[in-house]
Amino acid sequence: MSERKRIYVAYAGGTIGMKATETGYAPVPGHLAEQIRDRPQLHMGEIPELSICEYEPLLDSANARPADWLRIARDLAQHRHHYDGFVVLHGTDTMAYTASALAFLLRGLGKPVVVTGSQIPLGVLRSDGRQNLLTSLLVAARDDVREVCLVFGSHILRGCRAVKASASGFEAFTSPNLPPLGKAGVQIEVDESRLRLPEPAAVGLPMTLDAPVNLLRLYPGMPASLLRAALAEPTRGLILEAYGAGTVSAADPELLAALAEGAARGVVVGVVSQCVDGRVDLSAYATSAPLLEAGAVGGLDMTTEAAYAKLVVLLSEGRTPDEIRSLFAQDLAGELTPAA
Ligand code: ASP
């Protein structure tokens, strides 16, 4: 008989372990562990053995910062030789950012990392938390998964491709530019052909994760002062959510001047699309030309969340702007589909 797998469960916060308070749901220390302990279904023979580590403080993920991503990555990396897989329990609001960041930070971990949470706390009768946790534990126990996944409802998604698409549905996440890695229905089905192949085992984490990166969504009539502020000291990176294939208001001389100033300061500008589906191609329209002139790089079909996390990680690794520009457009963790 094969040995029962051991899964490390890091509870970082989020609705799954929250309780109702006077001001609304908030995480309460000890509550999640109690809920898990009192549910016999979570400890049955076919479910892997789990150890829970509750973080202090527990966060509503709206309060998460890049330093919190690094904390999770460090924790998992430190335990990598003692567990078969990892589950990160996290709030849904910024889960896609954290899952993306973990995918970049934990390249080479070689074990499954599953990020999940719930829309209703585990302690509430109609909670989706029990199912999400069970599916996550089973995915985290698989030998063929060696990447960061986001499991929610029936979806098993690549973490760095996921976006939160619903504030209230139980199927809260999708991955617009990549089919799901699998589906949790009567059976848990993972399409092995979609999984990442093993990478050389080595995890090198940056000392800190605090590179100043901004995120700006372009809109018709946006004053150039906003872009100028987004590129000003101490900014080192900017993710610009441009239109369609990566177009900007190229007829606005102030906007072009702001871009040129940012470029002169060496700010790395990554361009993603406001469209949920499709990809950035900065060579398609003349209205993208000022971006190319300013050294901006197209993020292809990356989500905004993945692009932001990627730029923060790359800048925190102490690389040169040119190196970062080149890596930004390369596939590092399955976050983008390279040009054919
Ligand atoms: N505000 C909560 C959080 O992101 C929402 C959730 O967990 O679903 O922590």
Residues whose N, C-alpha, C, O or C-beta is under 5 A from the ligand:
A	BS01	LIG	G14 T15 I16 L59 D60 S61 A62 H90 G91 T92 D93 T94 G117 S118 Q119
